[in-house]
Amino acid sequence: MRRWFGRVLLVPVMVAVAACGQSDPFLPTGPTTPPTVRSDTFSGILTKNSAYTHPFTVADAGAVSVFLLSSADPAHPENNAIPLGVSLGTWNGTSCAIVIASDNTVPVNSDDPFKGKLAGQATAAGNLCVRVYDVGFVSAASTYELLIDHY
């Protein structure tokens, strides 16, 4: 009788010990802090057939969004939405290896929030770059401003 009672008692103890080493994949493991969105702003002047590259660093994998906030010809104030080329790529310290490009980007406006936006995905922390360039619409020294949101 003692052996039988000992074995019956031993089974729940073994099950409890075995379950202690397992974790339920559906239970939360603890609070997670979402990554912080970082923003960089770049501005400059483009002349006919020119381009400029702005390197920046992402601290975490995630979405990267480039917004053309403005592109204007100061000599002609009515020309305040000049189409520009905007591209996003990886920076090796010397050059920008383009991954995504848009050759007809106009500034962001409230009518269409997706206009003026170039979106990509960083697969890891590292050095990226945004390149802005004339695609044939810049007639003189034109100003531009870019906003980049990333993690």
Secondary structure, 3 states (H helix, E strand, C coil): CHHHHHHHHHHHHHHHHHHHCCCCCCCCCCCCCCCCCEEEEEEEEECCCCEEEEEEEECCCEEEEEEEEEEEECCECCCCECCEEEEEEEECCCCEEEEEEEEEECCCCCCCCCCCEEEEEECCCEEEEEEEEECCCCCCCEEEEEEEEEC
